Each structure stands twice: as C-alpha cells, then as structure tokens.
C-alpha cells in the first residue's frame, strides 16, 4: 500500500470514528448516521489535515460496509459492529453477536 493510500485510509478511519462517537452512547445496539454526518466529519478532518481531500464521499462508508476494510479498532473495541443501510442516505452501526471476520488459511503443498 502506498503512503498516499495509507494516509487516505487512516483519514477515513478518523472520519468514521468521529461519526460513531458523535452518536454512540453506552448500551446502544444501533448507532444511526447519515451521509451528511460523514460529510461534516470529512470537513473537520480536512481542516486538521489539509492534504486530505475526499473525492468519493459515499465510498468512505462503502469501504467499511462492504468489508474491503474492517472498522477501526476504536469502534471494534466496543463490540463487533457492522454498517447497515436504514433508508435513503441513512445508515446505522449495528452491534452483532460475533465478529464477521473470516480467516482463511490455505495449506502450502511442496513437491517432494
């Protein structure tokens, strides 16, 4: 991963952590948010890191909802969560029973 892609990923982590913290309260099993929440937090993160420019706002959410990347540790530490669509431009972090992370190991066969 290039430094630029790593920086973008870290900034996206910060955006989603801020979105989560904005609405999270202890004991909640669902934390609603909207695309406007993501836009607001991108603006805040961009002010603290002027090099961060987000061209695809919807992809910030999609990257985590699709499993391309796991949710940031700061969110996962509060229990396993996933992102679920709840309406047009509306979403929620939803607490799940157990992590959806799947680890696949492939045996390595060597010719004798």
ChimeraX attribute file (.defattr): number of C-alpha atoms within 10 A of each C-alpha:
attribute: neighborCount
match mode: 1-to-1
recipient: residues
	/A:1	6
	/A:2	7
	/A:3	8
	/A:4	11
	/A:5	10
	/A:6	11
	/A:7	14
	/A:8	17
	/A:9	15
	/A:10	13
	/A:11	20
	/A:12	25
	/A:13	21
	/A:14	17
	/A:15	23
	/A:16	23
	/A:17	17
	/A:18	20
	/A:19	24
	/A:20	20
	/A:21	12
	/A:22	14
	/A:23	13
	/A:24	16
	/A:25	11
	/A:26	6
	/A:27	7
	/A:28	11
	/A:29	15
	/A:30	19
	/A:31	19
	/A:32	20
	/A:33	20
	/A:34	18
	/A:35	17
	/A:36	13
	/A:37	19
	/A:38	21
	/A:39	17
	/A:40	15
	/A:41	20
	/A:42	23
	/A:43	17
	/A:44	14
	/A:45	19
	/A:46	16
	/A:47	11
	/A:48	9
	/A:49	11
	/A:50	10
	/A:51	12
	/A:52	17
	/A:53	14
	/A:54	16
	/A:55	8
	/A:56	9
	/A:57	15
	/A:58	13
	/A:59	13
	/A:60	22
	/A:61	18
	/A:62	14
	/A:63	15
	/A:64	18
	/A:65	18
	/A:66	13
	/A:67	13
	/A:68	9
	/A:69	12
	/A:70	17
	/A:71	20
	/A:72	15
	/A:73	12
	/A:74	14
	/A:75	19
	/A:76	14
	/A:77	10
	/A:78	11
	/A:79	16
	/A:80	18
	/A:81	23
	/A:82	20
	/A:83	21
	/A:84	15
	/A:85	15
	/A:86	12
	/A:87	9
	/A:88	8
	/A:89	11
	/A:90	14
	/A:91	19
	/A:92	19
	/A:93	22
	/A:94	18
	/A:95	18
	/A:96	13
	/A:97	9
	/A:98	9
	/A:99	12
	/A:100	12
	/A:101	9
	/A:102	6
	/A:103	6
	/A:104	6
	/A:105	6
	/A:106	6
	/A:107	6
	/A:108	6
	/A:109	6
	/A:110	5
	/A:111	4
	/A:112	3
